[in-house]
Amino acid sequence: MLKNDKEFYKIWFDTLLEGICITDNKGIIVMNNSSLEEIFGYKSGELKNKKIDILIPEIYRNSHQNHFTSYFKKPKKFKKGKGRDFFGLHKNGKVINVEIGLNFFEYKDNIYAKALITDISSRKEEELKIRNLNLGLELELTQQTKELTHAVVQLKKSNKTLKEEIQKKILAENKAQKAFRKEKELNLLQTKFLSVASHEFKTPLSGILTSTTLIDKYKNTGQYKNIEKHIKTIKKLVNQLNSVLDDFLFLEKTETEKVNYQFYKFNFCPFFEDIINNSKTVLKDGQKIELIQCNNNVEVYQDKKILNIIIRNILYNAIKYSPINSTIKIKVETNDNISILIEDNGIGIPLDDQKHIFKRFFRAKNALHFQGTGIGLNIVKHHIEELGGSISFKSIENKGTIVNIKLPL
């Protein structure tokens, strides 16, 4: 019924809300609807046969002509929106914001471009208002953020000051607690020290007194072998007392001041052999010391007195904790370091006690019935570490101990 009703299609065409503009490949408007005329302010029929440039601001006409020419070479669809906004020229000279959709069609071997145009000026004005409002809010937010940041910085400074004060108080409290614990520990050590010292001095002195009494008795009867035996006992006990005194004196010195080591060069092997010879006074019946090797040409730069204390302590322990008729083996190696291995086949150190063996006043449970202070190994370890060396050991209970001392030349 409506197939050939041109008036119907004209009404349908003109009542579309979007402006429709159809141009040929030369840019001539061949058809438009009334909505397009309303958008750009033209009267009915006024745009027909006009060039499309009439609707474009002069500043954009050159670029539009280039796009227009390119489009007809390779026409395609462009949907409205997609972020593409354009400017149009109203009849009164005002530049308006428009949104354009573009398509093409062929009719009687000619290509035509069809543009669907919407005036979005009102929307752009609203967007501008919103953008300006957002900008104002952003500026206000920036200012508030700046003020808040300043407040946070001030708060952090206050917190830092407060934390520092709290930290100082904590440090002071910790220092006081540490001092209290130290004082308590020293009191306990002092008590233990007095107990150990009295025992360590009383036993040798009793032995010396007994031996001197017997010597006095034997000299009148001419029993010289017994006299020699007791003289040997006295020497042994005096050496024991000297050793204890050295340990106690060093212990007192480390508590009150730093040890000043006296370094000088000396030949190591003769010095070492002197220690072995002096130790023979404390050997048990049938015990012997076997020095496996020592290079007589080795010179060391060390504190001779301290080195004597270190070696004597370990050697005397080997003698003390080994049975009669046993051999203590000593091996000395020298390269970049002095390495001294002292091996015995004595009572050994129980596995549970080995981690505590270098602690002050500690004595292994199987050594409690032997004479001793429990400070010798603590002193030895302190000296060795101060001299830049190390001490280690391997021990099996009831089988023996190997102590390895390493010191720089």
C-alpha positions in Angstrom: 0.0 0.0 0.0 2.9 2.4 0.9 5.2 1.1 -1.8 5.0 4.2 -4.0 3.8 6.7 -1.4 6.5 9.4 -1.6 4.7 11.7 0.8 4.8 9.0 3.5 8.6 8.5 3.2 9.1 12.2 3.1 7.2 12.6 6.4 9.1 9.6 7.9 12.4 11.1 6.7 11.7 14.6 8.1 10.4 13.5 11.5 13.6 11.6 12.4 15.2 13.3 15.5 18.7 13.0 14.0 19.8 15.2 11.2 20.4 13.3 7.9 22.7 14.6 5.2 23.4 12.8 1.9 26.2 14.0 -0.3 27.7 12.8 -3.6 31.3 12.2 -4.2 31.9 15.9 -4.9 30.6 16.9 -1.5 27.3 18.3 -2.8 24.3 17.9 -0.5 21.7 16.0 -2.6 19.2 15.4 0.2 18.7 16.3 3.9 15.9 16.2 6.4 14.3 19.0 8.4 16.1 17.9 11.6 19.5 18.8 9.9 18.1 22.2 8.9 17.0 22.8 12.5 20.4 21.8 13.9 22.3 24.2 11.6 19.6 27.0 11.5 18.6 26.8 7.8 15.2 27.0 6.3 13.5 24.2 4.4 15.3 23.4 1.1 18.0 26.0 1.8 20.9 23.4 2.1 20.1 21.3 -1.0 22.8 21.4 -3.7 25.1 23.3 -1.4 28.6 22.1 -0.7 29.0 20.2 2.6 31.7 22.8 3.6 28.9 25.2 4.5 28.3 23.1 7.6 32.0 23.0 8.6 33.9 25.7 10.5 36.5 27.2 8.2 39.4 26.1 10.4 38.6 22.5 9.8 37.6 22.6 6.1 41.0 21.6 4.6 41.4 18.6 6.8 37.7 17.7 6.2 38.3 17.8 2.4 41.2 15.4 2.8 39.1 13.0 4.9 36.2 13.3 2.5 38.4 12.5 -0.6 39.9 9.5 1.3 36.5 8.2 2.4 35.2 8.0 -1.2 38.3 6.0 -2.2 37.6 3.4 0.4 34.2 4.0 2.0 33.2 2.2 5.3 30.8 2.5 8.2 31.5 4.8 11.2 29.1 4.4 14.2 28.2 7.4 16.2 30.1 7.9 19.5 33.3 5.8 19.9 34.9 9.0 21.3 34.7 10.8 18.0 33.3 14.4 18.5 33.1 16.9 15.7 32.4 20.6 15.3 29.7 22.1 13.0 29.1 25.7 11.8 25.6 27.1 12.5 24.2 29.6 10.0 24.6 32.4 12.6 28.4 31.7 12.7 28.3 29.9 16.0 30.4 26.7 16.3 28.4 23.8 17.6 29.3 20.4 19.0 28.0 17.5 16.9 28.2 13.7 16.9 28.3 12.0 13.6 27.6 8.5 12.3 28.7 7.8 8.7 27.6 5.2 6.1 27.6 4.9 2.3 25.4 3.3 -0.4 25.4 2.9 -4.1 22.6 4.1 -6.4 22.7 3.9 -10.2 26.5 3.3 -10.2 27.2 6.3 -8.0 28.4 6.2 -4.4 26.7 8.5 -1.8 27.7 9.3 1.8 25.0 9.4 4.4 25.8 11.2 7.7 23.6 11.0 10.8 24.2 14.1 12.9 23.2 15.0 16.4 23.6 18.3 18.2 25.4 17.6 21.5 26.2 21.2 22.5 23.9 21.0 25.5 25.6 17.7 26.6 29.0 19.3 26.1 28.0 22.3 28.2 26.9 19.9 31.0 30.1 17.9 30.6 32.1 21.2 30.9 30.2 22.2 34.0 30.8 18.7 35.5 34.5 18.9 34.5 34.8 22.4 36.1 33.1 21.1 39.1 35.4 18.1 39.3 38.4 20.4 38.8 37.2 22.5 41.7 36.7 19.4 43.8 40.2 18.1 42.8 41.7 21.4 43.8 39.8 21.4 47.1 40.8 17.7 47.6 44.5 18.6 46.8 44.4 21.4 49.3 42.8 19.1 51.9 45.3 16.3 51.1 48.1 18.8 51.5 46.8 19.9 54.9 46.1 16.3 55.9 49.7 15.3 54.8 51.1 18.1 56.9 49.0 17.0 59.8 50.2 13.4 59.3 53.9 14.6 59.1 53.4 16.5 62.4 51.8 13.4 63.9 54.6 11.2 62.7 57.1 13.6 64.2 55.2 13.5 67.5 55.0 9.7 67.3 58.7 9.5 66.6 59.5 11.7 69.5 57.2 9.6 71.7 58.7 6.3 70.4 62.2 7.6 71.1 61.2 8.5 74.6 59.6 5.1 75.1 62.6 3.4 73.6 64.9 5.4 76.0 62.8 4.3 78.9 62.8 0.6 77.7 66.6 0.8 77.2 67.0 2.3 80.7 64.8 -0.4 82.1 66.7 -3.2 80.2 70.0 -1.7 81.3 68.8 -1.7 84.9 67.5 -5.3 84.6 70.7 -6.4 83.0 72.8 -4.7 85.7 70.6 -6.4 88.3 71.0 -9.8 86.6 74.7 -9.2 86.3 75.0 -8.3 90.0 73.0 -11.4 90.9 75.2 -13.5 88.6 78.3 -12.0 90.1 77.1 -12.7 93.6 76.5 -16.3 92.7 79.8 -16.6 90.9 81.5 -15.0 93.9 79.9 -17.6 96.2 80.9 -20.4 93.9 84.4 -18.9 93.5 85.0 -18.8 97.2 83.8 -22.4 97.5 86.0 -23.6 94.7 89.0 -21.6 95.8 88.8 -22.8 99.4 88.6 -26.4 98.2 91.3 -26.0 95.6 93.8 -24.5 98.0 92.9 -26.6 101.0 93.5 -30.0 99.4 97.0 -29.2 98.0 98.1 -27.4 101.1 97.0 -30.4 103.3 99.1 -32.7 101.0 102.1 -30.3 101.2 101.8 -30.2 105.0 101.6 -34.0 105.2 104.6 -34.5 102.9 106.8 -32.0 104.8 105.9 -33.8 108.1 106.8 -37.1 106.6 110.1 -35.7 105.1 111.0 -34.4 108.6 110.3 -37.9 110.0 112.2 -39.8 107.2 115.3 -37.6 107.3 116.1 -39.0 110.8 115.8 -42.6 109.6 117.6 -42.2 106.4 114.7 -43.2 104.2 115.8 -41.1 101.2 113.6 -42.9 98.6 110.5 -41.9 100.6 111.9 -38.3 101.0 112.4 -38.1 97.2 108.8 -39.4 96.7 107.4 -36.7 98.9 109.5 -33.9 97.4 108.1 -35.0 94.1 104.6 -34.8 95.6 105.3 -31.3 97.0 106.5 -30.1 93.6 103.4 -31.6 92.0 101.1 -29.9 94.5 103.0 -26.5 94.2 102.6 -26.7 90.4 98.9 -27.4 90.9 98.6 -24.4 93.2 100.4 -22.2 90.7 98.1 -23.3 88.0 95.0 -22.5 90.1 96.5 -19.1 91.1 97.2 -18.3 87.4 93.6 -19.2 86.6 92.2 -17.1 89.4 94.4 -14.1 88.6 93.5 -14.2 85.0 89.8 -14.5 85.9 90.1 -11.4 88.1 91.9 -9.5 85.3 89.3 -10.2 82.6 86.6 -9.0 84.9 88.3 -5.6 85.6 90.4 -4.8 82.5 91.3 -5.9 79.0 94.3 -8.2 78.8 97.4 -6.6 77.1 99.2 -9.3 75.2 103.0 -9.1 74.9 104.1 -10.3 71.4 107.6 -11.2 70.4 109.4 -13.8 68.3 110.7 -17.1 69.7 111.4 -20.6 68.6 108.3 -22.7 69.1 109.5 -26.3 69.5 112.1 -25.8 72.4 109.4 -23.7 74.2 106.9 -26.5 73.6 109.3 -29.2 74.8 109.9 -27.2 78.0 106.2 -27.3 78.8 106.3 -31.1 78.3 109.3 -31.5 80.5 107.7 -29.4 83.3 104.5 -31.5 83.0 106.4 -34.7 84.0 106.1 -33.7 87.7 102.4 -34.2 87.5 102.4 -37.5 85.5 100.7 -40.5 87.1 102.5 -43.8 87.5 103.4 -45.3 84.1 102.0 -42.3 82.2 104.1 -40.9 79.3 103.9 -38.1 76.8 104.7 -38.9 73.1 105.5 -35.9 70.9 105.0 -37.2 67.4 106.6 -34.3 65.5 107.7 -30.7 65.9 109.7 -28.7 63.3 112.6 -27.1 65.3 113.0 -24.2 62.9 109.6 -22.7 63.3 109.5 -19.2 64.7 106.3 -17.7 66.1 105.3 -14.2 66.9 103.1 -14.7 70.0 102.6 -14.0 73.7 104.8 -16.7 75.2 103.3 -16.6 78.7 99.7 -16.8 77.4 100.7 -19.6 75.0 102.2 -21.5 78.0 98.9 -21.1 79.9 96.9 -22.4 76.9 99.0 -25.5 76.2 99.7 -26.3 79.8 95.9 -26.2 80.6 95.0 -28.7 77.9 98.0 -31.0 78.6 97.4 -31.1 82.3 93.8 -32.0 81.7 94.9 -34.8 79.5 97.2 -36.1 82.2 94.6 -35.6 85.0 91.7 -37.4 83.3 93.8 -40.3 81.9 94.5 -43.5 83.8 97.9 -44.7 85.0 100.1 -46.5 82.4 98.6 -44.4 79.6 100.1 -42.4 76.8 99.2 -38.8 75.8 100.0 -38.2 72.2 100.9 -34.7 70.9 101.2 -33.7 67.3 102.4 -30.3 66.2 102.0 -29.0 62.6 103.1 -25.7 61.2 102.2 -24.0 57.9 100.2 -20.8 57.9 99.1 -21.7 61.5 100.3 -23.6 64.5 98.1 -26.7 64.8 98.5 -28.6 68.1 96.6 -31.9 68.6 96.6 -33.4 72.2 95.1 -36.9 72.4 94.4 -38.9 75.5 92.5 -42.1 76.2 91.0 -40.9 79.5 87.5 -40.6 80.8 86.2 -38.5 77.9 83.4 -36.0 78.0 79.7 -37.1 78.2 77.8 -36.1 75.1 75.2 -34.0 77.0 78.0 -32.0 78.7 80.0 -31.2 75.6 78.1 -28.1 74.7 78.8 -26.6 78.1 82.5 -27.5 78.4 83.8 -24.0 77.8 81.4 -22.3 80.3 82.9 -20.8 83.4 82.9 -23.0 86.5 81.3 -25.9 84.5 82.5 -29.4 85.2 81.4 -32.5 83.4 79.4 -35.0 85.6 82.1 -37.7 85.3 84.9 -35.2 86.4 83.4 -34.0 89.7 85.6 -36.2 91.8 88.8 -34.9 90.2 90.6 -31.8 91.5 89.6 -28.7 89.4 88.1 -25.3 89.3 86.0 -25.4 86.1 87.5 -22.2 84.7 90.6 -23.5 82.9 88.9 -24.2 79.5 86.9 -21.0 79.7 90.2 -19.1 80.1 91.9 -21.1 77.3 89.0 -20.4 74.9 89.1 -16.7 75.7 92.8 -16.4 75.1 92.7 -18.4 71.8 89.9 -16.3 70.4 91.6 -13.1 71.4 94.8 -14.3 69.6 92.8 -15.0 66.4 92.8 -18.7 66.8 90.3 -21.5 67.4 89.8 -24.6 69.6 87.8 -27.7 68.9 87.5 -31.2 70.3 86.2 -34.7 69.7 85.4 -36.8 72.7 83.8 -40.2 73.5 83.0 -41.0 77.1 85.3 -43.7 78.6 87.4 -43.7 75.4 89.3 -40.4 75.4 89.5 -36.9 74.0 91.3 -35.1 71.1 91.8 -31.4 71.4 92.8 -29.3 68.4 94.2 -25.9 69.0 94.9 -23.6 66.0 96.8 -20.3 66.3 98.3 -17.9 63.7 102.1 -17.9 63.6 
